[in-house]
Amino acid sequence: MADAESGARAELSPLPGKASGVLHVTAPSGFGQSVVLPMLPALLEANPELRIDLDLSDRQVDIVGQGLDLALRIAPLEDSELVAKKIGPNPRLICAAPVRPSANFAAGRWASIARNVRSYAGYPSSQSPD
């Protein structure tokens, strides 16, 4: 497999060890603006023959149907034929406004809220989102 990758890179790249052509990428808006965009100048400088078509959008996209080469996502991959690779941690923090003491927010209520938030984000309530 490594030989196939090396052969493909050599065939597609006019400069040895350099990427070329158009890379079609999609990423969530916030992540794209804060993480992806700051990386692009160095990537493009190191690979002068590379062009990047970047779609920053929080909508679900048809990765294969739209001809995307790379889709960066924050949430777990739904059942599909796609291959996912974790590239970094994704810590979550629950924030809330101060609440007046009341019968509705007993001590155990905060744990219930945390489980529900993890579940809503696509993680089982017993699993850490990291």
RAJO-V297077 format. One record per residue. N is the residue number from 0. RES is the residue in three letters. SS is DSSP state (A for helix, B for strand, O for the rest). PSI is psi in radians with two decimals (NA if undefined). Layout:
<<N/RES/SS/PSI> <N/RES/SS/PSI>>
This chain:
<<0/MET/O/-0.69> <1/ALA/A/-0.66> <2/ASP/A/-0.68> <3/ALA/A/-0.72> <4/GLU/A/-0.78> <5/SER/A/-0.73> <6/GLY/A/-0.71> <7/ALA/A/-0.75> <8/ARG/A/-0.76> <9/ALA/A/-0.67> <10/GLU/A/-0.64> <11/LEU/A/-0.31> <12/SER/O/2.11> <13/PRO/O/-0.45> <14/LEU/O/2.26> <15/PRO/O/2.24> <16/GLY/O/0.13> <17/LYS/O/2.52> <18/ALA/O/2.61> <19/SER/O/2.94> <20/GLY/B/-2.88> <21/VAL/B/2.23> <22/LEU/B/2.03> <23/HIS/B/2.03> <24/VAL/B/2.49> <25/THR/B/2.55> <26/ALA/B/2.71> <27/PRO/O/2.58> <28/SER/A/-0.97> <29/GLY/A/-0.80> <30/PHE/A/-0.74> <31/GLY/A/-0.77> <32/GLN/A/-0.68> <33/SER/A/-0.47> <34/VAL/A/-0.89> <35/VAL/A/-0.91> <36/LEU/A/-0.75> <37/PRO/A/-0.36> <38/MET/A/-0.37> <39/LEU/A/-0.75> <40/PRO/A/-0.77> <41/ALA/A/-0.70> <42/LEU/A/-0.79> <43/LEU/A/-0.59> <44/GLU/A/-0.68> <45/ALA/A/-0.35> <46/ASN/O/1.33> <47/PRO/O/-0.37> <48/GLU/O/0.02> <49/LEU/B/2.42> <50/ARG/B/2.50> <51/ILE/B/2.19> <52/ASP/B/1.79> <53/LEU/B/2.17> <54/ASP/B/1.91> <55/LEU/B/1.91> <56/SER/O/2.52> <57/ASP/O/0.05> <58/ARG/O/2.75> <59/GLN/O/2.36> <60/VAL/O/2.69> <61/ASP/O/1.68> <62/ILE/O/-0.84> <63/VAL/O/-0.82> <64/GLY/O/-0.55> <65/GLN/O/0.07> <66/GLY/O/0.56> <67/LEU/O/2.47> <68/ASP/O/-0.55> <69/LEU/B/2.30> <70/ALA/B/2.02> <71/LEU/B/2.22> <72/ARG/O/2.62> <73/ILE/O/-0.65> <74/ALA/O/2.83> <75/PRO/O/2.61> <76/LEU/O/2.24> <77/GLU/O/2.87> <78/ASP/O/2.18> <79/SER/O/-3.13> <80/GLU/O/0.00> <81/LEU/O/2.77> <82/VAL/O/2.27> <83/ALA/O/2.54> <84/LYS/O/2.21> <85/LYS/O/2.21> <86/ILE/O/-0.08> <87/GLY/O/2.92> <88/PRO/O/2.77> <89/ASN/O/1.26> <90/PRO/O/2.58> <91/ARG/O/2.63> <92/LEU/O/2.23> <93/ILE/O/2.17> <94/CYS/O/2.50> <95/ALA/O/2.72> <96/ALA/O/2.65> <97/PRO/O/2.46> <98/VAL/O/2.36> <99/ARG/O/2.48> <100/PRO/O/2.29> <101/SER/O/2.93> <102/ALA/O/-0.39> <103/ASN/O/-0.35> <104/PHE/O/1.19> <105/ALA/O/2.92> <106/ALA/O/-0.72> <107/GLY/O/-0.19> <108/ARG/A/-0.64> <109/TRP/A/-0.66> <110/ALA/A/-0.67> <111/SER/A/-0.72> <112/ILE/A/-0.77> <113/ALA/A/-0.74> <114/ARG/A/-0.74> <115/ASN/A/-0.68> <116/VAL/A/-0.77> <117/ARG/A/-0.72> <118/SER/A/-0.74> <119/TYR/A/-0.63> <120/ALA/O/-0.02> <121/GLY/O/0.17> <122/TYR/O/2.50> <123/PRO/O/2.59> <124/SER/O/-0.36> <125/SER/O/-0.12> <126/GLN/O/2.37> <127/SER/O/2.47> <128/PRO/O/-0.03> <129/ASP/O/NA>>
